[in-house]
Each structure stands twice: as C-alpha cells, then as structure tokens.
Amino acid sequence: MKFVAAVLLVGVTSAPAAEPPASSRAIPTAKASASFRIDLERIRAEQRVKSISVALIDGGAVGLAVAVGEAEARKPATRTTPYNIASLAKPLTAEVALRLAGRGRIALDENMSAHWTDPDIAQDPRRNSLTPAVALSHRTGFPNWRKDKLAFERDPGQAFGYSGEGYEYLARFIAKKTGRPLDRWAGDLVFRPLGMRETTYTDKPWLHGRMALPHDPEGKALKPVVRKEPVASDDVYSTPTDYARFIAGILKAKGGTVPVGRFAVLADRRPDLCAKLPPSDCPTEAGMALGWESYLIAGKRYLMHTGSDEGTFTFAYFSPDSRSGAVIFTNSSHGGSVVLPVLRLAGRDAPFVDFLERLVKGPG
C-alpha cells in the first residue's frame, strides 16, 4: 500500500485547467450532465487516464455524477462502477470511530492500551499515550507500515507522521473494546444509515464483474486487491456517488452523532506546507484533523484527503461552510493529473482550488 500525502498532492500535476461550463454550477440537468461529460472526457483523453468517475456535492446534497472511460478493456465505467479508493478508506474509518464516540462506546481521549496493546510495543510505556484522537490525526509516532516489528519512531501525541499502522491499531482497539469488528460497525453506523449500498471493506459477490480494474501508467490492467478481512486504512471499494453520500452525511450530522470540533486542526502542518509559499498564500490553518486534512482559507473551512495505490488515484474534498465538494475516482496510477482540471471544471470553491494549484506549482 502506498500513500500519497494528502496535503502535498504528490502525483497531482498542474495540467491545463478546464473552464467550468455555466450549466455545471446549477442543479443537475440533462444539458449540464452532457456538457460536463464532454469536458470530462476531454480531460481523461488529454491525461491518458483509463477512467474518471466524479460526483459533486451542492448545498450539502449529492449533485451531478458522471463517469467516462473504461472500467476495463471494452467495458465502460458508469456511475455505479466501484473503485478501490485506497487511503480514502481512512475518513470512513474515522467516521466510524467518531460515531462510536458520539454514542459513548469509545472515548476519543481514552488510553487504548486498556483494551489493546500490540505485542511488539508491550514493554514500551509510550503505549499508554495512544488514544483514538492521536491515531486519527496521525500522531501515533508509528511509521506508515511496520517492517519486521511495530516500533515508535517518535513519541506519540507530538508531531504529524502519516501512519496506516495507526489506523489499524485503532481498528483493533475498537474490535477489542466493543466486541465487534470495524466493518460491522461501519455498516450499522455509516453505510446503511447513509444509503451507501455500493461500499465495502471486504470482498462481496456484487463486486465481481463490476469493479474498475487498476491500470499502470502505460495503461496495462493490474490484478485488483480485494480484502477478505477489513483493513481500516486502505482497499475499500466504493462509488463516487456513495462517497458523496458519506460526505453529505457528515454535513448533516448534528448533536450527539459526532463530537463537536471534529474539523479542528490537531497536527499543525503550516510550517511544512508554507515553507516555499509567500505568507499571503498560506492558509490561516492547515494540518490534520480527525481523519481529514483541514484548512482555513479566506475564512472558510475545507476538508480533503487523497488515496493512491498501484493503479488507482482518488480524491475527495468538502467545505462545511459552502456545503459543496467533489469526489474524483480514477483507475490509473497517474490519475492525480486530472484532479485540478476536474476541480476547475466543477467551478466550485475557487480559493481552495487556487491554494492547491499554488501548492502543486510552488513559488513563482
């Protein structure tokens, strides 16, 4: 499993931006859908990506959804084609944890070692500093993936350090404390309540013959990875429309459903991100929140994450202030090259998209 640092957009290139058709900004119509599809197909062909599937969020609800290209040879991608979303699994896992916390089944600040300790760190007292919030904000001090044994690279709760191991640790803690595995909680608390019928952590009969196969940069189809057991940090299958339903559910969540302050930056990354940008181009806030990268730009909050495995690249963002967002799935290793052109085509949240473009291009 390979991570493409969400905030650095590694793999995202500053390809020529498409001009947004005026019709794409309104409530989806047949004309808007046709116009968007034509421009989306142009972007796909220019970037030599096997397929692109997009769903937009408008007014806190799922809007326009369009797919172009092929799921596999001679098989068109459709709006219901499931993709391996790679690290976009992490916000789903975070939502499960947040909803469990909202129901009092776990606490975000509790010591996970009371219910789960990995044998590799059983003698390290730093295990007692591991909490769900620390894991969700990538501050466990673990590497992304262990080599021979799990070990701390730094003290937990301090600096940001992206770690899939941290999410797997959290999933084991949830299973131990609640007596139920992560994927069952996901079905009960997230997938079924939000109508996400085409999202799964594990192999399902309905996946076969429908999924978008991964492709290498030369366009060669690769063997898909489908899990028999749930992985908290990777290899979930979903459609952009389902993932947009997930985001819409976050925007609608109120009261005790999830904790207050869920979008707050817990791991500040401004010094790292802004090192090569003029001060005026740096967000007011930038860093890791609970499951999402979080930015405050021109007074508005934006949340985003990417996913990248061999043969796939995915991207999602939303704003709780503008109540808009976008989900972009591709089945090509270099699919990151379509992100900025598609966001320009969608024509939403220009300050956020402008920042991403500056981040990718660098100074000058």
Kinemage of the C-alpha trace (Angstrom):
@kinemage 1
@onewidth
@group {chain A} dominant
@subgroup {mainchain}
@vectorlist {calphas} color= white
{ca met a 1} P 0.000 0.000 0.000
{ca lys a 2} L 1.321 3.377 -0.977
{ca phe a 3} L 0.326 6.711 0.480
{ca val a 4} L 0.267 9.920 -1.485
{ca ala a 5} L 0.471 12.647 1.161
{ca ala a 6} L -2.929 14.275 1.018
{ca val a 7} L -1.768 17.777 1.629
{ca leu a 8} L 1.214 17.590 -0.719
{ca leu a 9} L -0.832 16.148 -3.561
{ca val a 10} L 2.063 14.056 -4.781
{ca gly a 11} L 1.043 12.745 -8.190
{ca val a 12} L -1.265 15.693 -8.811
{ca thr a 13} L 0.104 17.802 -11.629
{ca ser a 14} L -0.825 21.275 -12.716
{ca ala a 15} L -2.378 20.193 -16.004
{ca pro a 16} L -4.171 22.847 -18.053
{ca ala a 17} L -7.334 23.871 -16.242
{ca ala a 18} L -10.693 23.498 -17.929
{ca glu a 19} L -13.129 26.380 -17.984
{ca pro a 20} L -16.252 25.476 -15.980
{ca pro a 21} L -19.426 25.398 -18.049
{ca ala a 22} L -22.014 27.706 -16.523
{ca ser a 23} L -24.605 24.924 -16.509
{ca ser a 24} L -22.479 22.733 -14.217
{ca arg a 25} L -22.933 25.161 -11.334
{ca ala a 26} L -26.709 24.776 -11.181
{ca ile a 27} L -28.981 21.903 -10.210
{ca pro a 28} L -28.032 18.970 -12.479
{ca thr a 29} L -29.950 18.854 -15.739
{ca ala a 30} L -29.570 16.696 -18.835
{ca lys a 31} L -27.823 19.617 -20.543
{ca ala a 32} L -25.458 20.173 -17.601
{ca ser a 33} L -24.639 16.471 -17.429
{ca ala a 34} L -23.940 16.258 -21.173
{ca ser a 35} L -21.726 19.360 -21.094
{ca phe a 36} L -19.798 18.114 -18.065
{ca arg a 37} L -19.346 14.678 -19.654
{ca ile a 38} L -17.880 16.132 -22.843
{ca asp a 39} L -15.329 18.194 -20.934
{ca leu a 40} L -14.570 15.329 -18.547
{ca glu a 41} L -13.857 13.015 -21.469
{ca arg a 42} L -11.509 15.629 -22.941
{ca ile a 43} L -9.593 15.797 -19.644
{ca arg a 44} L -9.424 11.996 -19.480
{ca ala a 45} L -8.055 11.738 -23.016
{ca glu a 46} L -5.532 14.545 -22.517
{ca gln a 47} L -4.171 12.978 -19.341
{ca arg a 48} L -4.311 9.409 -20.719
{ca val a 49} L -6.243 8.140 -17.706
{ca lys a 50} L -8.249 4.944 -18.115
{ca ser a 51} L -11.411 6.289 -16.483
{ca ile a 52} L -12.672 9.159 -14.337
{ca ser a 53} L -15.776 8.998 -12.179
{ca val a 54} L -16.985 12.160 -10.446
{ca ala a 55} L -19.746 13.129 -8.029
{ca leu a 56} L -20.326 16.705 -6.876
{ca ile a 57} L -21.824 17.919 -3.594
{ca asp a 58} L -24.032 21.011 -3.766
{ca gly a 59} L -25.956 22.531 -0.884
{ca gly a 60} L -24.949 19.607 1.318
{ca ala a 61} L -26.517 17.047 -1.040
{ca val a 62} L -25.304 14.772 -3.823
{ca gly a 63} L -25.447 16.582 -7.158
{ca leu a 64} L -24.102 15.834 -10.618
{ca ala a 65} L -22.483 12.393 -11.088
{ca val a 66} L -20.667 11.460 -14.310
{ca ala a 67} L -18.267 8.692 -15.394
{ca val a 68} L -16.157 8.458 -18.557
{ca gly a 69} L -13.622 5.960 -19.895
{ca glu a 70} L -13.285 2.251 -19.260
{ca ala a 71} L -13.505 0.191 -16.088
{ca glu a 72} L -11.566 -2.445 -18.004
{ca ala a 73} L -10.928 -3.202 -21.662
{ca arg a 74} L -14.084 -2.669 -23.735
{ca lys a 75} L -16.202 -2.126 -20.621
{ca pro a 76} L -17.349 1.447 -19.980
{ca ala a 77} L -17.134 2.923 -16.491
{ca thr a 78} L -20.509 4.025 -15.145
{ca arg a 79} L -21.700 5.992 -12.137
{ca thr a 80} L -22.211 2.653 -10.320
{ca thr a 81} L -18.753 1.219 -11.054
{ca pro a 82} L -16.947 0.535 -7.734
{ca tyr a 83} L -13.315 1.685 -7.426
{ca asn a 84} L -10.615 0.791 -4.938
{ca ile a 85} L -10.462 4.109 -3.084
{ca ala a 86} L -7.089 3.401 -1.397
{ca ser a 87} L -6.467 5.801 1.515
{ca leu a 88} L -9.894 7.403 1.192
{ca ala a 89} L -10.778 4.459 3.428
{ca lys a 90} L -9.307 6.415 6.339
{ca pro a 91} L -12.021 9.107 6.550
{ca leu a 92} L -14.610 6.288 6.543
{ca thr a 93} L -12.835 4.577 9.440
{ca ala a 94} L -12.566 7.924 11.219
{ca glu a 95} L -16.308 8.441 10.856
{ca val a 96} L -16.993 5.037 12.410
{ca ala a 97} L -14.808 5.981 15.383
{ca leu a 98} L -16.453 9.396 15.713
{ca arg a 99} L -19.943 7.918 15.674
{ca leu a 100} L -18.940 5.315 18.244
{ca ala a 101} L -17.623 8.172 20.399
{ca gly a 102} L -20.852 10.092 19.887
{ca arg a 103} L -22.727 7.093 21.292
{ca gly a 104} L -20.394 6.633 24.242
{ca arg a 105} L -18.987 3.303 23.049
{ca ile a 106} L -15.449 4.684 22.976
{ca ala a 107} L -13.855 7.969 24.053
{ca leu a 108} L -11.535 9.893 21.761
{ca asp a 109} L -9.116 10.658 24.588
{ca glu a 110} L -9.063 7.249 26.301
{ca asn a 111} L -5.934 5.134 26.665
{ca met a 112} L -6.262 2.380 24.059
{ca ser a 113} L -3.832 0.122 25.933
{ca ala a 114} L -6.580 -0.640 28.445
{ca his a 115} L -8.164 -2.808 25.725
{ca trp a 116} L -5.466 -3.361 23.107
{ca thr a 117} L -1.671 -3.331 23.051
{ca asp a 118} L 0.328 -4.633 20.126
{ca pro a 119} L 2.743 -7.285 21.445
{ca asp a 120} L 5.633 -5.506 19.702
{ca ile a 121} L 5.287 -2.457 21.984
{ca ala a 122} L 4.025 -4.202 25.120
{ca gln a 123} L 7.107 -3.168 27.104
{ca asp a 124} L 7.191 0.425 25.861
{ca pro a 125} L 5.464 2.818 28.312
{ca arg a 126} L 4.625 5.143 25.423
{ca arg a 127} L 1.815 2.745 24.507
{ca asn a 128} L -0.189 4.424 27.288
{ca ser a 129} L -0.209 7.697 25.330
{ca leu a 130} L -2.062 6.193 22.364
{ca thr a 131} L -5.665 7.408 22.074
{ca pro a 132} L -8.201 7.282 19.220
{ca ala a 133} L -7.728 11.010 18.600
{ca val a 134} L -3.957 10.563 18.375
{ca ala a 135} L -4.408 7.742 15.839
{ca leu a 136} L -6.990 9.626 13.757
{ca ser a 137} L -4.753 12.695 13.490
{ca his a 138} L -1.620 10.692 12.564
{ca arg a 139} L 0.313 11.429 15.746
{ca thr a 140} L 0.952 7.866 16.987
{ca gly a 141} L 4.675 8.080 16.282
{ca phe a 142} L 4.425 4.858 14.231
{ca pro a 143} L 5.818 4.535 10.698
{ca asn a 144} L 3.352 4.278 7.825
{ca trp a 145} L 3.883 0.494 7.829
{ca arg a 146} L 5.972 -1.733 10.084
{ca lys a 147} L 8.856 -3.701 8.596
{ca asp a 148} L 9.595 -6.626 10.879
{ca lys a 149} L 8.103 -5.267 14.089
{ca leu a 150} L 5.978 -2.318 15.127
{ca ala a 151} L 8.032 0.382 16.860
{ca phe a 152} L 7.730 4.059 17.688
{ca glu a 153} L 9.708 6.463 15.509
{ca arg a 154} L 8.864 9.351 17.844
{ca asp a 155} L 6.848 9.984 20.986
{ca pro a 156} L 3.086 9.769 20.376
{ca gly a 157} L 0.903 12.852 20.544
{ca gln a 158} L 3.615 15.147 19.235
{ca ala a 159} L 4.408 15.727 15.558
{ca phe a 160} L 2.445 14.642 12.490
{ca gly a 161} L 3.624 11.398 10.923
{ca tyr a 162} L 1.322 9.693 8.430
{ca ser a 163} L 0.652 6.136 9.582
{ca gly a 164} L -1.585 3.420 8.243
{ca glu a 165} L -0.422 1.391 11.237
{ca gly a 166} L -2.095 3.939 13.499
{ca tyr a 167} L -5.456 3.297 11.838
{ca glu a 168} L -5.017 -0.464 12.063
{ca tyr a 169} L -4.174 -0.077 15.749
{ca leu a 170} L -7.381 1.905 16.252
{ca ala a 171} L -9.440 -0.738 14.432
{ca arg a 172} L -8.071 -3.480 16.704
{ca phe a 173} L -8.843 -1.363 19.752
{ca ile a 174} L -12.440 -0.838 18.561
{ca ala a 175} L -12.896 -4.578 17.976
{ca lys a 176} L -11.451 -5.473 21.379
{ca lys a 177} L -13.419 -2.908 23.358
{ca thr a 178} L -16.791 -3.257 21.631
{ca gly a 179} L -16.649 -6.936 20.687
{ca arg a 180} L -17.476 -6.147 17.050
{ca pro a 181} L -15.151 -5.620 14.062
{ca leu a 182} L -14.788 -2.321 12.256
{ca asp a 183} L -16.654 -3.302 9.101
{ca arg a 184} L -19.772 -4.349 11.036
{ca trp a 185} L -19.820 -1.023 12.847
{ca ala a 186} L -19.323 0.740 9.505
{ca gly a 187} L -22.409 -0.984 8.123
{ca asp a 188} L -24.537 -0.144 11.159
{ca leu a 189} L -23.393 3.435 11.786
{ca val a 190} L -22.391 4.774 8.363
{ca phe a 191} L -23.195 2.702 5.273
{ca arg a 192} L -26.799 1.707 5.899
{ca pro a 193} L -27.940 4.956 7.566
{ca leu a 194} L -26.500 6.994 4.682
{ca gly a 195} L -27.743 4.701 1.907
{ca met a 196} L -24.240 3.603 0.878
{ca arg a 197} L -25.172 0.310 -0.782
{ca glu a 198} L -22.078 0.104 -3.002
{ca thr a 199} L -19.315 0.497 -0.416
{ca thr a 200} L -17.486 -2.360 1.299
{ca tyr a 201} L -14.302 -3.080 3.267
{ca thr a 202} L -14.283 -6.722 2.150
{ca asp a 203} L -14.995 -8.985 -0.808
{ca lys a 204} L -18.646 -9.199 -1.836
{ca pro a 205} L -20.282 -11.156 -4.697
{ca trp a 206} L -21.652 -7.936 -6.228
{ca leu a 207} L -18.115 -6.586 -6.735
{ca his a 208} L -17.073 -9.171 -9.269
{ca gly a 209} L -17.554 -8.187 -12.891
{ca arg a 210} L -18.352 -4.597 -11.874
{ca met a 211} L -15.208 -3.077 -10.345
{ca ala a 212} L -12.821 -0.731 -12.109
{ca leu a 213} L -9.579 -2.605 -12.646
{ca pro a 214} L -6.372 -0.754 -11.703
{ca his a 215} L -4.034 0.298 -14.536
{ca asp a 216} L -0.345 1.175 -14.627
{ca pro a 217} L 0.961 4.380 -16.297
{ca glu a 218} L 1.161 2.570 -19.648
{ca gly a 219} L -2.484 1.532 -19.425
{ca lys a 220} L -1.880 -2.122 -18.608
{ca ala a 221} L -4.541 -3.695 -16.389
{ca leu a 222} L -3.325 -4.925 -12.999
{ca lys a 223} L -4.736 -7.528 -10.642
{ca pro a 224} L -7.208 -5.881 -8.242
{ca val a 225} L -6.711 -6.121 -4.479
{ca val a 226} L -9.858 -7.250 -2.659
{ca arg a 227} L -9.674 -7.949 1.066
{ca lys a 228} L -11.090 -10.980 2.843
{ca glu a 229} L -10.713 -9.213 6.196
{ca pro a 230} L -11.305 -5.469 6.720
{ca val a 231} L -8.361 -3.073 6.536
{ca ala a 232} L -9.029 0.232 8.245
{ca ser a 233} L -6.668 2.297 6.127
{ca asp a 234} L -6.913 1.004 2.554
{ca asp a 235} L -8.604 -1.095 -0.130
{ca val a 236} L -12.229 -0.162 0.492
{ca tyr a 237} L -14.392 -0.247 -2.654
{ca ser a 238} L -16.940 2.482 -3.313
{ca thr a 239} L -18.501 4.676 -5.988
{ca pro a 240} L -18.181 8.467 -6.105
{ca thr a 241} L -21.934 8.790 -5.547
{ca asp a 242} L -21.745 6.616 -2.427
{ca tyr a 243} L -18.754 8.572 -1.147
{ca ala a 244} L -20.608 11.823 -1.836
{ca arg a 245} L -23.481 10.425 0.259
{ca phe a 246} L -20.936 9.850 3.006
{ca ile a 247} L -19.788 13.479 2.818
{ca ala a 248} L -23.386 14.709 2.725
{ca gly a 249} L -23.990 12.677 5.885
{ca ile a 250} L -21.079 14.414 7.589
{ca leu a 251} L -22.515 17.802 6.618
{ca lys a 252} L -25.908 16.844 8.068
{ca ala a 253} L -24.604 15.305 11.311
{ca lys a 254} L -25.733 17.226 14.395
{ca gly a 255} L -25.881 16.957 18.164
{ca gly a 256} L -24.574 13.769 19.737
{ca thr a 257} L -23.994 11.969 16.430
{ca val a 258} L -20.354 13.076 16.288
{ca pro a 259} L -18.186 15.161 18.625
{ca val a 260} L -18.080 18.938 18.425
{ca gly a 261} L -14.859 20.343 16.989
{ca arg a 262} L -14.275 17.440 14.641
{ca phe a 263} L -12.766 19.679 11.934
{ca ala a 264} L -10.204 21.356 14.214
{ca val a 265} L -6.526 21.017 13.297
{ca leu a 266} L -4.789 18.715 15.792
{ca ala a 267} L -1.478 18.350 13.955
{ca asp a 268} L -0.330 21.726 12.600
{ca arg a 269} L 1.410 21.487 9.219
{ca arg a 270} L 1.654 25.150 8.235
{ca pro a 271} L 5.456 25.382 8.765
{ca asp a 272} L 5.984 22.425 6.436
{ca leu a 273} L 3.387 23.374 3.835
{ca cys a 274} L 4.137 27.063 3.701
{ca ala a 275} L 7.922 26.861 3.681
{ca lys a 276} L 8.080 27.591 -0.061
{ca leu a 277} L 4.999 29.797 -0.357
{ca pro a 278} L 4.657 33.549 0.201
{ca pro a 279} L 2.968 34.239 3.563
{ca ser a 280} L -0.078 35.624 1.747
{ca asp a 281} L -0.580 32.257 0.022
{ca cys a 282} L -0.531 30.203 3.220
{ca pro a 283} L -3.858 29.162 4.832
{ca thr a 284} L -4.775 30.568 8.227
{ca glu a 285} L -4.878 26.955 9.447
{ca ala a 286} L -3.538 23.805 7.792
{ca gly a 287} L -2.986 20.363 9.211
{ca met a 288} L -4.530 17.093 10.238
{ca ala a 289} L -7.924 16.905 11.895
{ca leu a 290} L -9.808 13.704 12.793
{ca gly a 291} L -9.476 11.696 9.608
{ca trp a 292} L -9.181 14.624 7.183
{ca glu a 293} L -6.675 17.282 6.202
{ca ser a 294} L -8.202 20.572 7.411
{ca tyr a 295} L -7.645 24.074 6.017
{ca leu a 296} L -8.996 27.508 6.851
{ca ile a 297} L -8.722 29.658 3.721
{ca ala a 298} L -10.249 33.125 3.370
{ca gly a 299} L -12.464 32.450 6.389
{ca lys a 300} L -13.873 29.126 5.121
{ca arg a 301} L -13.086 25.583 6.251
{ca tyr a 302} L -12.109 22.888 3.726
{ca leu a 303} L -11.505 19.178 4.378
{ca met a 304} L -9.736 16.872 1.937
{ca his a 305} L -7.992 13.532 1.509
{ca thr a 306} L -6.402 11.560 -1.315
{ca gly a 307} L -5.825 7.888 -1.986
{ca ser a 308} L -3.109 6.265 -4.068
{ca asp a 309} L -2.264 2.621 -4.610
{ca glu a 310} L -0.723 0.940 -7.618
{ca gly a 311} L -3.151 1.543 -10.460
{ca thr a 312} L -5.534 3.909 -8.672
{ca phe a 313} L -5.776 7.536 -7.556
{ca thr a 314} L -8.702 9.067 -5.675
{ca phe a 315} L -9.531 12.475 -4.206
{ca ala a 316} L -12.321 13.988 -2.113
{ca tyr a 317} L -12.930 17.365 -0.507
{ca phe a 318} L -15.798 19.320 1.011
{ca ser a 319} L -16.493 22.558 2.829
{ca pro a 320} L -18.877 22.698 5.803
{ca asp a 321} L -19.182 26.441 5.119
{ca ser a 322} L -20.030 26.427 1.403
{ca arg a 323} L -21.627 22.957 1.750
{ca ser a 324} L -20.060 21.941 -1.537
{ca gly a 325} L -17.436 19.402 -2.521
{ca ala a 326} L -16.268 16.849 -5.067
{ca val a 327} L -15.304 13.189 -5.230
{ca ile a 328} L -12.964 12.060 -8.032
{ca phe a 329} L -12.053 8.403 -8.606
{ca thr a 330} L -9.667 7.092 -11.270
{ca asn a 331} L -8.276 3.649 -12.053
{ca ser a 332} L -4.855 4.803 -13.256
{ca ser a 333} L -1.617 5.201 -11.307
{ca his a 334} L -1.213 8.745 -12.648
{ca gly a 335} L -4.847 9.683 -12.051
{ca gly a 336} L -3.751 12.564 -9.842
{ca ser a 337} L -3.103 14.553 -13.013
{ca val a 338} L -6.846 15.040 -13.533
{ca val a 339} L -7.655 16.466 -10.093
{ca leu a 340} L -7.017 20.162 -10.711
{ca pro a 341} L -8.590 20.204 -14.197
{ca val a 342} L -11.709 18.449 -12.867
{ca leu a 343} L -11.968 20.834 -9.914
{ca arg a 344} L -11.700 23.792 -12.306
{ca leu a 345} L -14.350 22.203 -14.491
{ca ala a 346} L -16.666 21.840 -11.485
{ca gly a 347} L -16.298 25.561 -10.807
{ca arg a 348} L -16.659 25.461 -7.010
{ca asp a 349} L -14.630 26.749 -4.047
{ca ala a 350} L -12.083 28.712 -6.095
{ca pro a 351} L -9.985 29.876 -3.071
{ca phe a 352} L -9.368 26.262 -2.081
{ca val a 353} L -8.591 25.130 -5.631
{ca asp a 354} L -6.304 28.136 -6.122
{ca phe a 355} L -4.381 27.120 -2.992
{ca leu a 356} L -3.990 23.532 -4.193
{ca glu a 357} L -2.667 24.768 -7.517
{ca arg a 358} L -0.150 27.062 -5.824
{ca leu a 359} L 0.929 24.192 -3.607
{ca val a 360} L 1.499 21.932 -6.600
{ca lys a 361} L 3.255 24.545 -8.730
{ca gly a 362} L 5.335 26.026 -5.926
{ca pro a 363} L 6.627 29.598 -5.805
{ca gly a 364} L 6.602 31.664 -8.977
